[in-house]
Amino acid sequence: MYRRIIKPILFSLTIERAHHVALLLLRIIGLIPGGRWFLRKCYTVRHPALEREVFGVKFANPVGLAAGFDHNGEAYRELAALGFGFIEIGTVTPRPQAGNPRPRVFRLPKDRAIINRIGLSNRGLDKTICHLRRPHEGLIVGCNIGKNTVTPPENAAADYLRLFRNLYQYADYFTVNISCDNSCREGTTYTRTHILQILDPLFDFRRGQNQYRPIMLKVSPDMSDEVIDEISDILLETPLDGIVATNGTHRREGLHTSHMALDKIGSGRLSGAPLTQRAVEVVRRIHTRSGGTYPIIGVGGLMSADDVRAMLDAGADLVQLYTGYVYNGPGMVKEVCRALIADAEARQTAEKAARQAAASEAAEPKTAVSEVSAPETEVPEAAEPTSPADAPQTQQEPAEKQESIRS
């Protein structure tokens, strides 16, 4: 239904208008009594094989919605009812900001991709808190936080700390987005000194709280392998809880969309299918560098259940969808979850067969020993009768019993 009817209607609109329509419809459904229950009934899959515990938080399934879909936390309850194991809202900035001039989001259907240079458009901290105050017990909500565009780099730490302190009681975990905005390149934002200037005040604040909130760091696929290793070392040497890998890319290599169309679109981050391979590579590198002991949320180019499998195999503990969800529709989460359940059941069947085979192999030597020793013990019983009278005695025994009965 989505691909035949709803998707053509939404794709006839600009991507930003279609996004607003989708969020509005979800909010309307949420206002209808039983609306969220109906969504859960249609799209949610529950199974013990899907459950995960990551950085001390229990997830019903490992498939989440990436930041950027619900900037202000307006529809996270309805989005969770569509089957996601967790929702990450944002990016939230301390003060409202309009972002870059429109048009600023573009579809690349030939590449199953999106170019985005929104510029962290959101309604600010206070409005987000109003939305997060709504009851949402049982839902895992992460908050992606970033600085205002007008905030100079030397004051960035104050923006992050203000967001962290005020949202601390409402979010289940935080993702620190250290990118400036979607229309420019990172430059100095990935130096060790700059990152620790942002993270250290957050660690200090968290130490004084009764409740623990995990802190994740979101990284770019455009980083060199050396910088990725440096980020991984920060993870090993500080109280940072994990990595979200990756954000969108500024690269345009290997696209099917014409160069003329790309030049007309201009700058922005590319997400979708062209990002899949690089995102998996970054996750695998971080997983290897950290020894596989720290949580990783894999995001970027997850367009199918096979892509999710590849990301989990590379070392991700959880995954997030965004562009793949836009192109495939709300049934994608159910499809991925069912594939993961099938994989888990196949592994259980294989492990059971392996155990049975091992048990059979272990029993074979005992059988062989008993077969070797059997003739020695059974020879006397199998021997021929020594006198012809022995056999008739056993054959006449029933006749003797009959004679005794007659008498």
LINHUKA-V463308 format. One line per field, one symbol per residue. ss: DSSP state (2 for helix, 1 for strand, 0 for the rest). phi: phi as a letter, one per 20 degrees, with the letter a starting at -180 (. if undefined). psi: psi as a letter, one per 40 degrees, with the letter a starting at -180 (. if undefined). A space follows every 10 residues. Layout:
ss->???
phi->???
psi->???
This chain:
ss->0222222222 2000222222 2222222222 2000222222 2220000222 0111001110 0011100000 0000022222 0000011111 1100001000 0000111122 2011110000 0100222222 2200000000 1111100000 0022222222 2222222000 0011111000 0000002222 0222222222 2222222000 0001111110 0000222222 2222222000 0111100010 0000000022 2222200011 1122222222 2222222220 0000111110 0000222222 2222000111 1022222200 2222222222 2222222222 2222222222 2222222222 2222222222 2200000222 2222222222 2222220
phi->.ffedffgff ffefffffff ffffffffff efgnffffff feceddagfe fccckmdedf bedddffoed fdmfcfffff feoffacdeo fedgdgbfne fefbccecgf dlbcdccfnl faenfffffg ffffgbfnde cecedbefgf ffgfdfgfff ffffffegfd debcdeeeff afdcefmefd fgfffffefg fffffffedf dddfdddedd fefffffgff ffffffdcfg ercdcbffde fcfmeeffff fffffnfqee cogfegffff fffffffffe mmdcfcdebp medbffffgf ffffpfeccc dbfgffeenf ffffffffff ffffffffff ffffffffff ffefgfffff ffefgfeegg feffffcfff fgfffegfff fffffff
psi->dddddddddd eeiidddddd dddddddddd dhhedddddd ddehhhidee iihhfehhhd iehihiiddg defdfddddd eeeidihhia hhidiiidai iiiehhigdd efihhhfdff hieidddddd deeihfhehh hihhiiiide hideeddddd ddddddeded idiihhheic ieeiidbeee iddddddddd dddddddeid ihhihihhii eeiidddddd ddddddeieh daihhiaiie ieieidhidd dddddaiihh iadeeddddd ddddddddde eeeiihhhih fgeidddddd dddeehdiii icddddddie eddddddddd dddddddddd dddddddddd dddddddddd ddeddddedd deiiidided dddddedddd dddddd.
